[in-house]
Amino acid sequence: MDWQAIWLTARLAFLVTVILLALGTPLAHWLAFSTRPWRGLVEAVVALPLVLPPTVLGFYLLLAMGPAGPVGRLTETLGLGLLPFTFPGLVVASVVYSLPFAVQPLAVAFAAVDRSLIETSWTLGRSPLQTFLRVTAPLSAGGFLTAAVLTFAHTIGEFGVVLMVGGNIPGVSQTISIAIYDRVQALDYDRAAGLALPLLVVSFAVLAITYTIRGLGGGGPGRTDRDSGRLARPARPWPDGS
């Protein structure tokens, strides 16, 4: 077992999951309740990593974080250096690549909350933040769990994006998927199998948990508006009209 690659991958998946739950929650909340005309455009941007080839996404991220890219110039100005071929660069790339796996389950779970409960909270004088913390979030616990599980598992299995942005540096950017590729290239199938089997088990467990949550009505992925195939729109906008 390549414990160095396993530890690096687990650390990467944990950090990406925490970051995306923090950043994805307000974005998912806005997608679930907003009636703005550009909502569909934002949805498309969020879902783009689902259809864009990982190497293409990794290529553009590499350019953006390189010395001539806007992100690269910013990090150098701040004294942080360049992100490509570093662990922080892997984190940034993985956050972008796994964004829909966190945002979409959360948005679906938020949109499924009974509007009457939210409106009752408003009539009792609760602010939107208090309403979210006391009503929406507790009723969307299944969505949070699904988002966390899918994000963690998806990050563990990344290959194209992490290879483009991080390269293959042991102890720095070599994840489990890249380590497996190295073993196969070296015809070391026994060690490759030793790394691949845990990924297979994790992937199956993720699917089992996700579909169980969805079967219980917990806001799993795939629950969309029947007519449009998109997230169901709210019956009423938030008090500020957003």
N, C-alpha and C positions, 0 to 999 in steps of 0.2 A: 504493500500500500504506500502511495506517495502522500505521506501525511502533510508535507509542506503545501502541496497543491490543494489538498482537502481543507486545511486550515484557512488558506488564503481565500478559497471559494466560499467557505462558510462565513468568514468575516465580511466578504464583499456582499453576499446575499443579505446578511443581517443589516448592514449599513444601508443598502439600497431600500430594503423594506421599510426601515424606520423613516428614511428621508421621504419616500413616496407616500407613506401614510400621512406624514405631516404636510407635505405640499399638495398631495392629491385630494385630501379631504375638502378644503375650500373650493378647489376647482370642480370636484364632483358635485358639491352642493350647488354651485352656480349652474352647472349643466342641468341638474335635476329640476331647478325651479325658475331659471331665467326664461324670459320670453323675448329677449333681444333678437333682432333679425340675424345677427352674425353668430348666433349660437351654433348653427350647423357647421359653419366654418371652423369654429373651435373644436367641435366634435371630430371633424375630419383630421385636424392637426393631431389631436390626441390619439386617434386610431391609426395614424400613418405608419407607425412601426409594425403594425400587424400585417401590412401588405407590402411594405418596402423591403427588398432583400437586405439581410443584415450587413452584408459587405458594402452595399451602397450607403446605408445609413452610417456605417463605421467610417467609410471614406469621407463623407461630408463632415462628420464629427472630427476626424483627423485634420482636415483642412481648417476647420473653425478653431481648433485648439492649437494649431501649429503657429510658428513665428509670424506668418503673414495673415493669420486669421484674427477676427475680432476678439475671440475668447483668449487666444494666445497673447495678443498684445495687452489685453487687460491684466492677465495673470502676471505677465512680465513687469508691467507698470507697478503692480502691487507688490512686487518682490517675491512672488510665489514660484517663478520659473514656468516652464512649459509643462503641460499635463500629459501629452502623449508618452506612452511607454513608462508610466508611473501608476502606482496603485490609486491615487486620487483621480487620475484620468480614467481608470477603469470604473470608478464609482460614478463619475459624471456620465460616461457613456452608457452605463447600465441603467441609470436613472431615466435617461431619455428612452432607451430601448424597452424598458419594462413599464413605462408610464401607463399605457392602456390597461395593463393587467391590474393596476391599482385603482385607476379612476373609474373604469366602466362598472365593476361590481359595486363600488360605492355609490355611483350615480343612480344605478338601478335600485339599490336598496333605499336611498333617500327618496326617490320618486314614488316608491311603493308605500311610504308612510301615509296613513289616513290623514287627509287634509283637514278634516274636522278637528282632530286633536291639535294640529298646529294652530288653526284659527282660534281654538279655545284658549290656547296659551297666550295668543296675542290679546284676546279680549280681557284676559286676567292681568294685562299690563306687562307681560314678559317681553324682553327685548329679543331680537332675532338670535343673538348669541345664546341667551338663556334658553330660548325655545329649542335651539339645536342641542345644547348640552343636556337638557332635561327631558326632551321629547324625541327629537329626530335621532340622535346618536344612540340612545338605549334601544330604540326600536329597529335600528339598523346594525345591531351587533353581528348578525350573520354576514352582512356585507363587509364589515371590517375584517372578520375572520377570513372570508373568501379572498379579499384583496391581499391580505398578508400572506396567506398560503400560496396563492398564485404568483405573487411577486417574488417571494423567496425561491420557489421552485423554478420559475422562469429564469431567474438570475443564475442559479446553479447550473442550468443547462446551456447558457449562452456560449456561442463559439465565434461566429463571424464578426460580431461587433468588437468583442474583447480582443480578438486576434488582430484586427485592423488598428485599434487604438492602443492596445497594450503590448502587442507583439507576443513573444514567447520567452520571457525572462524568468527562470526559476526563482521562486521566492519573492518576485516583484509583480509579475503579471501572468504567470502560468497558472491557469485555473484547471479544474478537473477535466473539462472537455478538451482543452488543448493538450493536457498530459496524456489523455487517451489517444489522441491523434498522433502524438510523438511515439507512443508505444507501438501503435499499429505500423507506423512508418518504419520502425526498427524491427518489425516482425516479432515483437515480444507480446504475443497474444495473451499469455497467461497474466501478465501485469495489466494489460489493457482490460481484460475481463474482470480483474480484481477491482478496477476503478469503475467499470461500466455497470456492474451489477448493483452497487448501491444507488446509482442514478436511476436505474430501472425501478428499484423498490420505492425510492422517493417519488418518482413520477406517478407510479400507480397509487401510492398513498394520497398524493395530492388530488388526483382525479376522484378517488373514492370519497375523500372529505368534501370536495367541492360539490359533487353531485348529490351527496347526502344532504348538505346544507340547502341546496336548491330544491331538493325534494321536500324538505321541511318548510319551504317558503322563506328561507333565510336570506334572500337577496343574492343568490348565486348568479354567475354570468349567463347570458343568453335569454334573460327575461326582458323582452322588448315589446314595444307597442306592436300589435298584430298587423295593423294596416301599413305603417310606415317602415317597420323594421328598425326604428330608432328608439331612443329612450322616450318614454311617455312624457308628454308635456304637462305641466302643472295646470290644475283647474284655475288657479288664481296666482298672480305674481306676488312677490314679497311686498311688504308695505312700501318700500322705496321704489317699487316699479321695476326692479331688476329681474 
